[in-house]
Amino acid sequence: MTLWFVMALMTAAAILAVLWPLSRRAPLASGSDVEVYRDQLDEVERDRVAGRISEAEAEAARVEVSRRLLAAADAPSAAPRTSAAWRRRTVALAALLLLPLGAASLYLALGSPRLPGQPQALRSRPASGAKTEGRRRPN
């Protein structure tokens, strides 16, 4: 009975480990895309002033980062969250159902659920007909 209790706890822990990251509401990143691109524009200006890049390279980098900044500012932010929430729910449901069912089917296929238990003393002693002392090693 203790074995089944331990197995149930391990299954619950595995399910929790899969569902924990899926339960987060907010994305892990703290800054938005707009802030990142603005920081990149500032960095391009610092590199130009420090002489690390030429004026032409700085202008090309500013144009590219500005394009990304405009695209990020115009992008709708509600649609990806809805899609991501739907995917999270699907993965959570699959984990809740498939993880215990997969573990049980694997145990039934590879394990020995009908084998009776034996005390440790019976399992650890050598077979009665085998000689253990004075055995000769084959050459």
The first five atom37 places (N, CA, C, CB, O) and aatype in JSON, in Angstrom:
{
  "aatype": [12, 16, 10, 17, 13, 19, 12, 0, 10, 12, 16, 0, 0, 0, 9, 10, 0, 19, 10, 17, 14, 10, 15, 1, 1, 0, 14, 10, 0, 15, 7, 15, 3, 19, 6, 19, 18, 1, 3, 5, 10, 3, 6, 19, 6, 1, 3, 1, 19, 0, 7, 1, 9, 15, 6, 0, 6, 0, 6, 0, 0, 1, 19, 6, 19, 15, 1, 1, 10, 10, 0, 0, 0, 3, 0, 14, 15, 0, 0, 14, 1, 16, 15, 0, 0, 17, 1, 1, 1, 16, 19, 0, 10, 0, 0, 10, 10, 10, 10, 14, 10, 7, 0, 0, 15, 10, 18, 10, 0, 10, 7, 15, 14, 1, 10, 14, 7, 5, 14, 5, 0, 10, 1, 15, 1, 14, 0, 15, 7, 0, 11, 16, 6, 7, 1, 1, 1, 14, 2],
  "atom_mask": [
    [1, 1, 1, 1, 1],
    [1, 1, 1, 1, 1],
    [1, 1, 1, 1, 1],
    [1, 1, 1, 1, 1],
    [1, 1, 1, 1, 1],
    [1, 1, 1, 1, 1],
    [1, 1, 1, 1, 1],
    [1, 1, 1, 1, 1],
    [1, 1, 1, 1, 1],
    [1, 1, 1, 1, 1],
    [1, 1, 1, 1, 1],
    [1, 1, 1, 1, 1],
    [1, 1, 1, 1, 1],
    [1, 1, 1, 1, 1],
    [1, 1, 1, 1, 1],
    [1, 1, 1, 1, 1],
    [1, 1, 1, 1, 1],
    [1, 1, 1, 1, 1],
    [1, 1, 1, 1, 1],
    [1, 1, 1, 1, 1],
    [1, 1, 1, 1, 1],
    [1, 1, 1, 1, 1],
    [1, 1, 1, 1, 1],
    [1, 1, 1, 1, 1],
    [1, 1, 1, 1, 1],
    [1, 1, 1, 1, 1],
    [1, 1, 1, 1, 1],
    [1, 1, 1, 1, 1],
    [1, 1, 1, 1, 1],
    [1, 1, 1, 1, 1],
    [1, 1, 1, 0, 1],
    [1, 1, 1, 1, 1],
    [1, 1, 1, 1, 1],
    [1, 1, 1, 1, 1],
    [1, 1, 1, 1, 1],
    [1, 1, 1, 1, 1],
    [1, 1, 1, 1, 1],
    [1, 1, 1, 1, 1],
    [1, 1, 1, 1, 1],
    [1, 1, 1, 1, 1],
    [1, 1, 1, 1, 1],
    [1, 1, 1, 1, 1],
    [1, 1, 1, 1, 1],
    [1, 1, 1, 1, 1],
    [1, 1, 1, 1, 1],
    [1, 1, 1, 1, 1],
    [1, 1, 1, 1, 1],
    [1, 1, 1, 1, 1],
    [1, 1, 1, 1, 1],
    [1, 1, 1, 1, 1],
    [1, 1, 1, 0, 1],
    [1, 1, 1, 1, 1],
    [1, 1, 1, 1, 1],
    [1, 1, 1, 1, 1],
    [1, 1, 1, 1, 1],
    [1, 1, 1, 1, 1],
    [1, 1, 1, 1, 1],
    [1, 1, 1, 1, 1],
    [1, 1, 1, 1, 1],
    [1, 1, 1, 1, 1],
    [1, 1, 1, 1, 1],
    [1, 1, 1, 1, 1],
    [1, 1, 1, 1, 1],
    [1, 1, 1, 1, 1],
    [1, 1, 1, 1, 1],
    [1, 1, 1, 1, 1],
    [1, 1, 1, 1, 1],
    [1, 1, 1, 1, 1],
    [1, 1, 1, 1, 1],
    [1, 1, 1, 1, 1],
    [1, 1, 1, 1, 1],
    [1, 1, 1, 1, 1],
    [1, 1, 1, 1, 1],
    [1, 1, 1, 1, 1],
    [1, 1, 1, 1, 1],
    [1, 1, 1, 1, 1],
    [1, 1, 1, 1, 1],
    [1, 1, 1, 1, 1],
    [1, 1, 1, 1, 1],
    [1, 1, 1, 1, 1],
    [1, 1, 1, 1, 1],
    [1, 1, 1, 1, 1],
    [1, 1, 1, 1, 1],
    [1, 1, 1, 1, 1],
    [1, 1, 1, 1, 1],
    [1, 1, 1, 1, 1],
    [1, 1, 1, 1, 1],
    [1, 1, 1, 1, 1],
    [1, 1, 1, 1, 1],
    [1, 1, 1, 1, 1],
    [1, 1, 1, 1, 1],
    [1, 1, 1, 1, 1],
    [1, 1, 1, 1, 1],
    [1, 1, 1, 1, 1],
    [1, 1, 1, 1, 1],
    [1, 1, 1, 1, 1],
    [1, 1, 1, 1, 1],
    [1, 1, 1, 1, 1],
    [1, 1, 1, 1, 1],
    [1, 1, 1, 1, 1],
    [1, 1, 1, 1, 1],
    [1, 1, 1, 0, 1],
    [1, 1, 1, 1, 1],
    [1, 1, 1, 1, 1],
    [1, 1, 1, 1, 1],
    [1, 1, 1, 1, 1],
    [1, 1, 1, 1, 1],
    [1, 1, 1, 1, 1],
    [1, 1, 1, 1, 1],
    [1, 1, 1, 1, 1],
    [1, 1, 1, 0, 1],
    [1, 1, 1, 1, 1],
    [1, 1, 1, 1, 1],
    [1, 1, 1, 1, 1],
    [1, 1, 1, 1, 1],
    [1, 1, 1, 1, 1],
    [1, 1, 1, 0, 1],
    [1, 1, 1, 1, 1],
    [1, 1, 1, 1, 1],
    [1, 1, 1, 1, 1],
    [1, 1, 1, 1, 1],
    [1, 1, 1, 1, 1],
    [1, 1, 1, 1, 1],
    [1, 1, 1, 1, 1],
    [1, 1, 1, 1, 1],
    [1, 1, 1, 1, 1],
    [1, 1, 1, 1, 1],
    [1, 1, 1, 1, 1],
    [1, 1, 1, 0, 1],
    [1, 1, 1, 1, 1],
    [1, 1, 1, 1, 1],
    [1, 1, 1, 1, 1],
    [1, 1, 1, 1, 1],
    [1, 1, 1, 0, 1],
    [1, 1, 1, 1, 1],
    [1, 1, 1, 1, 1],
    [1, 1, 1, 1, 1],
    [1, 1, 1, 1, 1],
    [1, 1, 1, 1, 1]
  ],
  "atom_positions": [
    [[0.82, -1.19, 0.0], [0.0, 0.0, 0.0], [0.87, 1.26, 0.0], [-0.94, 0.0, 1.21], [0.53, 2.25, -0.64]],
    [[1.98, 1.2, 0.71], [2.88, 2.34, 0.76], [3.47, 2.62, -0.61], [3.99, 2.1, 1.78], [3.65, 3.78, -0.99]],
    [[3.77, 1.56, -1.35], [4.33, 1.73, -2.69], [3.37, 2.51, -3.59], [4.65, 0.35, -3.31], [3.8, 3.4, -4.32]],
    [[2.1, 2.18, -3.54], [1.12, 2.87, -4.37], [0.97, 4.32, -3.95], [-0.22, 2.16, -4.3], [0.77, 5.2, -4.79]],
    [[1.06, 4.58, -2.66], [0.98, 5.95, -2.18], [2.17, 6.76, -2.69], [0.94, 5.98, -0.65], [2.0, 7.9, -3.12]],
    [[3.36, 6.18, -2.65], [4.57, 6.86, -3.13], [4.47, 7.09, -4.64], [5.83, 6.02, -2.8], [4.85, 8.15, -5.13]],
    [[3.97, 6.1, -5.36], [3.83, 6.27, -6.81], [2.81, 7.36, -7.15], [3.41, 4.94, -7.46], [3.01, 8.13, -8.09]],
    [[1.73, 7.43, -6.38], [0.73, 8.48, -6.61], [1.33, 9.86, -6.32], [-0.52, 8.24, -5.73], [1.06, 10.81, -7.05]],
    [[2.13, 9.97, -5.27], [2.8, 11.24, -4.97], [3.78, 11.63, -6.07], [3.54, 11.15, -3.63], [3.86, 12.8, -6.44]],
    [[4.52, 10.66, -6.59], [5.47, 10.95, -7.67], [4.74, 11.38, -8.94], [6.35, 9.72, -7.95], [5.2, 12.27, -9.66]],
    [[3.6, 10.76, -9.22], [2.81, 11.16, -10.39], [2.28, 12.57, -10.22], [1.66, 10.18, -10.62], [2.31, 13.37, -11.15]],
    [[1.78, 12.87, -9.02], [1.29, 14.22, -8.75], [2.41, 15.25, -8.88], [0.67, 14.29, -7.35], [2.19, 16.34, -9.41]],
    [[3.6, 14.91, -8.41], [4.74, 15.83, -8.53], [5.12, 16.04, -10.0], [5.94, 15.29, -7.74], [5.46, 17.16, -10.39]],
    [[5.07, 14.99, -10.8], [5.4, 15.12, -12.22], [4.37, 15.99, -12.94], [5.48, 13.74, -12.89], [4.73, 16.82, -13.78]],
    [[3.1, 15.81, -12.61], [2.05, 16.63, -13.22], [2.22, 18.08, -12.8], [0.64, 16.11, -12.83], [2.09, 18.99, -13.63]],
    [[2.51, 18.31, -11.53], [2.73, 19.67, -11.05], [3.92, 20.32, -11.75], [2.94, 19.67, -9.53], [3.87, 21.5, -12.08]],
    [[4.97, 19.56, -11.97], [6.16, 20.1, -12.65], [5.83, 20.5, -14.08], [7.3, 19.08, -12.63], [6.42, 21.45, -14.6]],
    [[4.92, 19.79, -14.73], [4.53, 20.15, -16.1], [3.57, 21.33, -16.1], [3.89, 18.94, -16.81], [3.66, 22.2, -16.97]],
    [[2.64, 21.37, -15.15], [1.62, 22.4, -15.15], [2.08, 23.73, -14.56], [0.42, 21.92, -14.4], [1.51, 24.76, -14.88]],
    [[3.08, 23.73, -13.71], [3.53, 24.95, -13.05], [3.91, 26.06, -14.05], [4.73, 24.64, -12.16], [3.41, 27.18, -13.91]],
    [[4.77, 25.79, -15.04], [5.1, 26.86, -15.99], [3.9, 27.3, -16.83], [6.22, 26.4, -16.91], [3.84, 28.45, -17.27]],
    [[2.97, 26.4, -17.06], [1.81, 26.74, -17.88], [0.81, 27.61, -17.14], [1.14, 25.49, -18.35], [-0.07, 28.21, -17.77]],
    [[0.91, 27.69, -15.82], [-0.07, 28.45, -15.05], [0.27, 29.93, -14.95], [-0.18, 27.87, -13.66], [-0.54, 30.71, -14.45]],
    [[1.43, 30.33, -15.42], [1.81, 31.74, -15.34], [0.96, 32.58, -16.27], [3.3, 31.92, -15.7], [0.7, 32.21, -17.42]],
    [[0.52, 33.71, -15.77], [-0.32, 34.61, -16.57], [0.53, 35.58, -17.39], [-1.27, 35.4, -15.65], [0.26, 35.79, -18.58]],
    [[1.55, 36.15, -16.78], [2.36, 37.16, -17.44], [3.57, 36.5, -18.11], [2.83, 38.24, -16.43], [4.06, 35.48, -17.63]],
    [[4.04, 37.07, -19.2], [5.25, 36.54, -19.81], [6.45, 36.74, -18.89], [5.5, 37.22, -21.17], [6.44, 37.6, -18.02]],
    [[7.47, 35.93, -19.09], [8.65, 36.0, -18.25], [9.47, 37.26, -18.47], [9.51, 34.79, -18.48], [10.11, 37.74, -17.54]],
    [[9.45, 37.8, -19.67], [10.24, 39.0, -19.96], [9.61, 40.21, -19.28], [10.33, 39.24, -21.5], [8.38, 40.34, -19.26]],
    [[10.43, 41.08, -18.7], [9.9, 42.21, -17.96], [9.65, 43.43, -18.85], [10.84, 42.58, -16.83], [8.77, 44.23, -18.54]],
    [[10.39, 43.58, -19.93], [10.24, 44.75, -20.79], [9.45, 44.43, -22.03], [0.0, 0.0, 0.0], [9.33, 43.27, -22.43]],
    [[8.9, 45.45, -22.62], [8.16, 45.25, -23.86], [9.1, 45.39, -25.04], [6.98, 46.25, -23.97], [10.24, 45.83, -24.91]],
    [[8.59, 45.0, -26.21], [9.39, 45.1, -27.43], [9.73, 46.55, -27.74], [8.66, 44.47, -28.61], [10.83, 46.86, -28.22]],
    [[8.8, 47.43, -27.48], [9.02, 48.85, -27.78], [10.19, 49.39, -26.96], [7.74, 49.67, -27.48], [11.03, 50.12, -27.48]],
    [[10.25, 49.02, -25.69], [11.36, 49.48, -24.84], [12.69, 48.92, -25.31], [11.12, 49.08, -23.39], [13.71, 49.61, -25.27]],
    [[12.69, 47.68, -25.74], [13.93, 47.06, -26.23], [14.45, 47.79, -27.46], [13.7, 45.56, -26.56], [15.64, 48.08, -27.57]],
    [[13.56, 48.1, -28.39], [13.98, 48.78, -29.61], [14.44, 50.21, -29.32], [12.84, 48.8, -30.63], [15.37, 50.71, -29.96]],
    [[13.81, 50.87, -28.37], [14.28, 52.21, -27.99], [15.67, 52.14, -27.37], [13.3, 52.88, -27.0], [16.52, 53.0, -27.62]],
    [[15.9, 51.13, -26.56], [17.25, 50.95, -26.0], [18.27, 50.67, -27.1], [17.26, 49.8, -24.98], [19.41, 51.12, -27.02]],
    [[17.86, 49.93, -28.12], [18.77, 49.67, -29.24], [19.1, 50.95, -29.99], [18.16, 48.64, -30.19], [20.24, 51.14, -30.42]],
    [[18.12, 51.83, -30.16], [18.39, 53.12, -30.81], [19.39, 53.93, -29.99], [17.08, 53.92, -31.0], [20.3, 54.54, -30.56]],
    [[19.23, 53.94, -28.67], [20.19, 54.65, -27.81], [21.58, 54.04, -27.91], [19.71, 54.62, -26.35], [22.58, 54.75, -27.92]],
    [[21.64, 52.71, -28.0], [22.93, 52.04, -28.09], [23.62, 52.35, -29.42], [22.76, 50.53, -27.93], [24.84, 52.52, -29.46]],
    [[22.85, 52.43, -30.5], [23.43, 52.79, -31.8], [24.03, 54.19, -31.72], [22.35, 52.72, -32.92], [25.11, 54.43, -32.26]],
    [[23.33, 55.09, -31.06], [23.84, 56.47, -30.93], [25.12, 56.5, -30.09], [22.76, 57.39, -30.31], [26.06, 57.21, -30.41]],
    [[25.13, 55.73, -29.01], [26.35, 55.67, -28.16], [27.53, 55.11, -28.95], [26.09, 54.81, -26.9], [28.65, 55.61, -28.83]],
    [[27.28, 54.07, -29.74], [28.36, 53.48, -30.54], [28.87, 54.45, -31.59], [27.87, 52.19, -31.21], [30.07, 54.49, -31.87]],
    [[27.96, 55.25, -32.19], [28.39, 56.24, -33.18], [29.24, 57.32, -32.54], [27.17, 56.87, -33.87], [30.27, 57.71, -33.09]],
    [[28.81, 57.81, -31.36], [29.56, 58.85, -30.66], [30.93, 58.33, -30.22], [28.77, 59.36, -29.43], [31.92, 59.06, -30.27]],
    [[30.98, 57.09, -29.8], [32.26, 56.51, -29.34], [33.18, 56.15, -30.5], [31.99, 55.28, -28.5], [34.35, 55.83, -30.28]],
    [[32.67, 56.19, -31.72], [33.51, 55.9, -32.88], [33.6, 54.43, -33.21], [0.0, 0.0, 0.0], [34.47, 54.04, -33.99]],
    [[32.75, 53.6, -32.65], [32.79, 52.16, -32.93], [32.19, 51.84, -34.29], [32.05, 51.39, -31.84], [32.58, 50.86, -34.92]],
    [[31.24, 52.66, -34.75], [30.63, 52.46, -36.06], [30.62, 53.79, -36.8], [29.18, 51.86, -35.94], [30.63, 54.86, -36.19]],
    [[30.59, 53.71, -38.12], [30.6, 54.94, -38.93], [29.19, 55.54, -38.96], [31.1, 54.65, -40.39], [28.22, 54.94, -38.5]],
    [[29.12, 56.74, -39.52], [27.83, 57.44, -39.62], [26.87, 56.67, -40.53], [28.03, 58.87, -40.16], [25.68, 56.59, -40.22]],
    [[27.37, 56.11, -41.63], [26.51, 55.36, -42.55], [25.96, 54.1, -41.88], [27.29, 54.99, -43.83], [24.79, 53.76, -42.04]],
    [[26.83, 53.4, -41.13], [26.38, 52.2, -40.42], [25.36, 52.55, -39.34], [27.58, 51.47, -39.79], [24.39, 51.82, -39.14]],
    [[25.59, 53.66, -38.66], [24.65, 54.09, -37.62], [23.3, 54.43, -38.22], [25.21, 55.3, -36.85], [22.27, 54.09, -37.65]],
    [[23.3, 55.11, -39.38], [22.03, 55.46, -40.03], [21.28, 54.21, -40.48], [22.28, 56.39, -41.23], [20.06, 54.13, -40.33]],
    [[22.01, 53.23, -41.04], [21.38, 51.98, -41.48], [20.79, 51.22, -40.28], [22.4, 51.09, -42.23], [19.69, 50.68, -40.36]],
    [[21.53, 51.2, -39.18], [21.04, 50.52, -37.98], [19.82, 51.24, -37.41], [22.15, 50.43, -36.91], [18.87, 50.6, -36.97]],
    [[19.84, 52.58, -37.41], [18.68, 53.35, -36.92], [17.44, 53.09, -37.76], [18.99, 54.86, -36.92], [16.34, 52.94, -37.22]],
    [[17.62, 53.02, -39.08], [16.48, 52.74, -39.96], [15.89, 51.36, -39.66], [16.91, 52.84, -41.45], [14.68, 51.21, -39.55]],
    [[16.75, 50.36, -39.53], [16.28, 49.0, -39.28], [15.58, 48.89, -37.93], [17.46, 48.02, -39.33], [14.5, 48.29, -37.84]],
    [[16.17, 49.46, -36.88], [15.57, 49.4, -35.55], [14.27, 50.21, -35.53], [16.55, 49.93, -34.48], [13.31, 49.83, -34.86]],
    [[14.23, 51.32, -36.27], [13.0, 52.12, -36.33], [11.88, 51.34, -37.01], [13.25, 53.44, -37.08], [10.72, 51.43, -36.6]],
    [[12.21, 50.58, -38.04], [11.19, 49.75, -38.69], [10.63, 48.73, -37.7], [11.78, 49.02, -39.94], [9.42, 48.53, -37.61]],
    [[11.51, 48.09, -36.97], [11.05, 47.1, -35.98], [10.24, 47.76, -34.87], [12.25, 46.36, -35.37], [9.26, 47.19, -34.38]],
    [[10.65, 48.97, -34.48], [9.92, 49.71, -33.45], [8.52, 50.04, -33.91], [10.66, 50.99, -33.09], [7.56, 49.87, -33.15]],
    [[8.38, 50.5, -35.14], [7.05, 50.8, -35.66], [6.18, 49.55, -35.77], [7.16, 51.47, -37.03], [4.99, 49.58, -35.46]],
    [[6.78, 48.45, -36.21], [6.02, 47.19, -36.32], [5.58, 46.69, -34.95], [6.87, 46.11, -37.02], [4.47, 46.19, -34.8]],
    [[6.44, 46.84, -33.94], [6.08, 46.4, -32.59], [5.01, 47.28, -31.98], [7.3, 46.37, -31.69], [4.15, 46.81, -31.25]],
    [[5.07, 48.57, -32.27], [4.07, 49.5, -31.73], [2.71, 49.29, -32.37], [4.53, 50.94, -31.93], [1.68, 49.48, -31.71]],
    [[2.68, 48.9, -33.64], [1.41, 48.7, -34.34], [0.83, 47.3, -34.16], [1.6, 48.96, -35.8], [-0.34, 47.08, -34.48]],
    [[1.62, 46.36, -33.66], [1.16, 44.97, -33.55], [0.09, 44.84, -32.46], [2.35, 44.02, -33.25], [0.25, 45.4, -31.37]],
    [[-0.99, 44.11, -32.75], [-2.01, 43.89, -31.72], [-1.46, 42.94, -30.66], [-3.32, 43.33, -32.34], [-0.85, 41.92, -30.99]],
    [[-1.68, 43.26, -29.4], [-1.12, 42.44, -28.33], [-2.11, 41.45, -27.76], [-0.6, 43.32, -27.22], [-1.7, 40.56, -27.02]],
    [[-3.41, 41.55, -28.06], [-4.41, 40.66, -27.47], [-4.49, 39.32, -28.19], [-5.76, 41.33, -27.49], [-4.75, 38.3, -27.54]],
    [[-4.27, 39.28, -29.49], [-4.42, 38.04, -30.24], [-3.42, 36.96, -29.84], [-4.28, 38.32, -31.71], [-3.83, 35.81, -29.66]],
    [[-2.13, 37.27, -29.7], [-1.21, 36.21, -29.32], [-1.49, 35.66, -27.92], [0.21, 36.72, -29.39], [-1.28, 34.47, -27.67]],
    [[-1.95, 36.49, -27.0], [-2.25, 36.01, -25.65], [-3.4, 35.02, -25.67], [-2.57, 37.18, -24.72], [-3.37, 34.02, -24.95]],
    [[-4.43, 35.28, -26.48], [-5.56, 34.37, -26.56], [-5.11, 33.03, -27.14], [-6.69, 34.97, -27.42], [-5.49, 31.97, -26.64]],
    [[-4.31, 33.09, -28.18], [-3.8, 31.87, -28.79], [-2.89, 31.12, -27.82], [-3.05, 32.19, -30.08], [-2.95, 29.89, -27.74]],
    [[-2.07, 31.84, -27.11], [-1.17, 31.19, -26.15], [-1.95, 30.58, -25.0], [-0.15, 32.2, -25.61], [-1.59, 29.5, -24.52]],
    [[-3.01, 31.24, -24.56], [-3.82, 30.68, -23.47], [-4.5, 29.39, -23.91], [-4.88, 31.7, -23.0], [-4.58, 28.44, -23.14]],
    [[-4.97, 29.36, -25.15], [-5.59, 28.14, -25.67], [-4.58, 27.01, -25.74], [-6.2, 28.4, -27.05], [-4.9, 25.87, -25.39]],
    [[-3.36, 27.31, -26.19], [-2.32, 26.29, -26.26], [-1.93, 25.8, -24.87], [-1.09, 26.83, -26.98], [-1.71, 24.6, -24.68]],
    [[-1.83, 26.72, -23.91], [-1.49, 26.32, -22.54], [-2.55, 25.39, -21.97], [-1.34, 27.55, -21.64], [-2.21, 24.4, -21.32]],
    [[-3.81, 25.7, -22.2], [-4.88, 24.83, -21.69], [-4.84, 23.45, -22.34], [-6.25, 25.48, -21.93], [-5.07, 22.44, -21.68]],
    [[-4.54, 23.41, -23.62], [-4.46, 22.13, -24.32], [-3.32, 21.28, -23.78], [-4.28, 22.35, -25.83], [-3.49, 20.09, -23.53]],
    [[-2.17, 21.89, -23.59], [-1.02, 21.16, -23.05], [-1.29, 20.72, -21.62], [0.26, 22.03, -23.11], [-0.92, 19.61, -21.23]],
    [[-1.93, 21.56, -20.83], [-2.24, 21.2, -19.45], [-3.2, 20.01, -19.4], [-2.85, 22.39, -18.71], [-3.01, 19.09, -18.61]],
    [[-4.22, 20.03, -20.24], [-5.17, 18.92, -20.28], [-4.49, 17.64, -20.74], [-6.35, 19.26, -21.21], [-4.73, 16.57, -20.18]],
    [[-3.65, 17.75, -21.75], [-2.92, 16.57, -22.23], [-2.0, 16.02, -21.14], [-2.1, 16.91, -23.49], [-1.9, 14.81, -20.97]],
    [[-1.33, 16.89, -20.41], [-0.44, 16.45, -19.34], [-1.23, 15.79, -18.22], [0.37, 17.63, -18.79], [-0.81, 14.77, -17.67]],
    [[-2.36, 16.37, -17.88], [-3.18, 15.82, -16.81], [-3.69, 14.43, -17.16], [-4.36, 16.73, -16.52], [-3.79, 13.57, -16.28]],
    [[-4.0, 14.19, -18.41], [-4.54, 12.89, -18.82], [-3.45, 11.91, -19.25], [-5.52, 13.07, -19.94], [-3.45, 10.75, -18.82]],
    [[-2.54, 12.36, -20.08], [-1.57, 11.45, -20.69], [-0.45, 11.02, -19.76], [-0.98, 12.08, -21.9], [0.05, 9.9, -19.87]],
    [[-0.03, 11.87, -18.85], [1.07, 11.5, -17.96], [0.72, 10.32, -17.06], [1.47, 12.71, -17.11], [1.47, 9.35, -17.04]],
    [[-0.38, 10.35, -16.32], [-0.71, 9.18, -15.49], [-1.09, 7.95, -16.33], [-1.85, 9.52, -14.56], [-0.72, 6.83, -15.97]],
    [[-1.81, 8.15, -17.43], [-2.17, 7.01, -18.27], [-0.94, 6.38, -18.91], [-3.16, 7.44, -19.36], [-0.84, 5.15, -19.0]],
    [[0.0, 7.19, -19.34], [1.23, 6.66, -19.92], [2.06, 5.91, -18.89], [0.0, 0.0, 0.0], [2.61, 4.85, -19.18]],
    [[2.14, 6.45, -17.68], [2.91, 5.77, -16.63], [2.26, 4.45, -16.25], [3.02, 6.67, -15.39], [2.95, 3.44, -16.08]],
    [[0.94, 4.43, -16.13], [0.24, 3.19, -15.79], [0.38, 2.15, -16.89], [-1.24, 3.47, -15.52], [0.6, 0.98, -16.6]],
    [[0.24, 2.56, -18.14], [0.38, 1.6, -19.24], [1.8, 1.07, -19.35], [-0.05, 2.23, -20.55], [2.01, -0.1, -19.66]],
    [[2.78, 1.92, -19.11], [4.17, 1.48, -19.13], [4.43, 0.47, -18.0], [5.12, 2.68, -19.0], [5.13, -0.52, -18.21]],
    [[3.87, 0.72, -16.84], [4.05, -0.21, -15.72], [3.36, -1.54, -16.01], [3.49, 0.39, -14.42], [3.93, -2.6, -15.73]],
    [[2.15, -1.49, -16.57], [1.45, -2.74, -16.87], [2.15, -3.53, -17.97], [0.01, -2.45, -17.28], [2.11, -4.76, -17.96]],
    [[2.79, -2.83, -18.91], [3.47, -3.52, -19.99], [4.83, -4.08, -19.56], [3.66, -2.58, -21.17], [5.18, -5.2, -19.94]],
    [[5.59, -3.34, -18.76], [6.95, -3.75, -18.41], [7.08, -4.26, -16.98], [7.88, -2.6, -18.6], [8.01, -5.02, -16.68]],
    [[6.18, -3.87, -16.11], [6.28, -4.25, -14.71], [5.69, -5.62, -14.45], [0.0, 0.0, 0.0], [5.33, -6.34, -15.37]],
    [[5.61, -5.96, -13.18], [5.05, -7.24, -12.76], [3.98, -6.99, -11.7], [6.15, -8.2, -12.22], [4.22, -7.25, -10.53]],
    [[2.81, -6.5, -12.09], [1.8, -6.15, -11.08], [1.19, -7.36, -10.38], [0.71, -5.36, -11.73], [0.66, -7.22, -9.28]],
    [[1.25, -8.56, -10.99], [0.65, -9.74, -10.37], [1.66, -10.59, -9.6], [-0.01, -10.59, -11.43], [1.28, -11.6, -9.01]],
    [[2.9, -10.21, -9.6], [3.93, -10.96, -8.89], [3.78, -10.74, -7.39], [5.34, -10.56, -9.37], [3.76, -9.59, -6.96]],
    [[3.69, -11.81, -6.58], [3.53, -11.6, -5.14], [4.81, -11.07, -4.52], [3.11, -12.92, -4.45], [5.91, -11.31, -5.02]],
    [[4.67, -10.35, -3.44], [5.82, -9.81, -2.75], [6.59, -10.9, -2.01], [0.0, 0.0, 0.0], [6.02, -11.9, -1.59]],
    [[7.9, -10.69, -1.85], [8.76, -11.63, -1.14], [9.56, -10.86, -0.11], [9.69, -12.4, -2.11], [9.98, -9.73, -0.36]],
    [[9.79, -11.46, 1.04], [10.63, -10.8, 2.04], [12.07, -10.66, 1.53], [10.62, -11.59, 3.37], [12.5, -11.43, 0.68]],
    [[12.78, -9.69, 2.04], [14.15, -9.42, 1.61], [15.06, -10.62, 1.89], [14.7, -8.18, 2.31], [15.96, -10.9, 1.1]],
    [[14.84, -11.32, 2.99], [15.7, -12.45, 3.34], [15.61, -13.55, 2.29], [15.31, -13.01, 4.72], [16.63, -14.18, 1.98]],
    [[14.44, -13.8, 1.74], [14.3, -14.83, 0.71], [14.92, -14.4, -0.61], [12.83, -15.16, 0.5], [15.44, -15.24, -1.34]],
    [[14.88, -13.15, -0.91], [15.42, -12.67, -2.18], [16.94, -12.58, -2.17], [14.84, -11.33, -2.52], [17.56, -12.72, -3.22]],
    [[17.54, -12.34, -1.02], [18.98, -12.09, -0.98], [19.82, -13.33, -0.76], [19.29, -11.11, 0.1], [21.02, -13.3, -1.05]],
    [[19.26, -14.43, -0.27], [20.09, -15.62, -0.06], [20.28, -16.36, -1.37], [19.46, -16.56, 0.99], [19.42, -16.32, -2.25]],
    [[21.43, -17.05, -1.52], [21.72, -17.76, -2.77], [20.81, -18.97, -2.93], [23.2, -18.19, -2.81], [20.21, -19.46, -1.97]],
    [[20.71, -19.45, -4.15], [19.9, -20.63, -4.43], [20.45, -21.82, -3.68], [19.84, -20.93, -5.94], [21.66, -21.91, -3.47]],
    [[19.59, -22.76, -3.26], [20.01, -23.87, -2.39], [20.9, -24.87, -3.11], [18.8, -24.58, -1.84], [21.74, -25.48, -2.45]],
    [[20.78, -25.06, -4.41], [21.56, -26.07, -5.12], [22.91, -25.57, -5.61], [0.0, 0.0, 0.0], [23.72, -26.38, -6.06]],
    [[23.17, -24.3, -5.54], [24.41, -23.77, -6.11], [25.5, -23.74, -5.06], [24.2, -22.36, -6.69], [25.26, -23.37, -3.91]],
    [[26.71, -24.14, -5.46], [27.86, -24.04, -4.58], [28.51, -22.68, -4.77], [28.88, -25.19, -4.84], [28.73, -22.25, -5.9]],
    [[28.8, -22.02, -3.68], [29.41, -20.7, -3.8], [30.88, -20.73, -3.44], [28.7, -19.71, -2.93], [31.64, -19.88, -3.89]],
    [[31.29, -21.71, -2.61], [32.7, -21.76, -2.21], [33.41, -22.84, -2.99], [32.83, -22.01, -0.69], [32.81, -23.85, -3.36]],
    [[34.68, -22.65, -3.25], [35.5, -23.64, -3.9], [35.22, -23.8, -5.38], [0.0, 0.0, 0.0], [35.59, -24.8, -5.98]],
    [[34.57, -22.83, -5.96], [34.3, -22.91, -7.41], [35.58, -22.64, -8.17], [33.19, -21.9, -7.83], [36.39, -21.79, -7.8]],
    [[35.74, -23.38, -9.2], [36.91, -23.18, -10.06], [36.55, -22.21, -11.17], [37.42, -24.53, -10.64], [35.45, -22.27, -11.72]],
    [[37.44, -21.36, -11.49], [37.25, -20.42, -12.59], [37.63, -21.09, -13.89], [38.07, -19.13, -12.37], [38.64, -21.79, -13.95]],
    [[36.84, -20.89, -14.91], [37.23, -21.45, -16.23], [38.45, -20.71, -16.78], [36.04, -21.37, -17.24], [38.6, -19.51, -16.6]],
    [[39.29, -21.47, -17.47], [40.53, -20.88, -18.02], [40.26, -20.21, -19.3], [41.6, -21.9, -18.21], [41.18, -19.66, -19.91]]
  ]
}
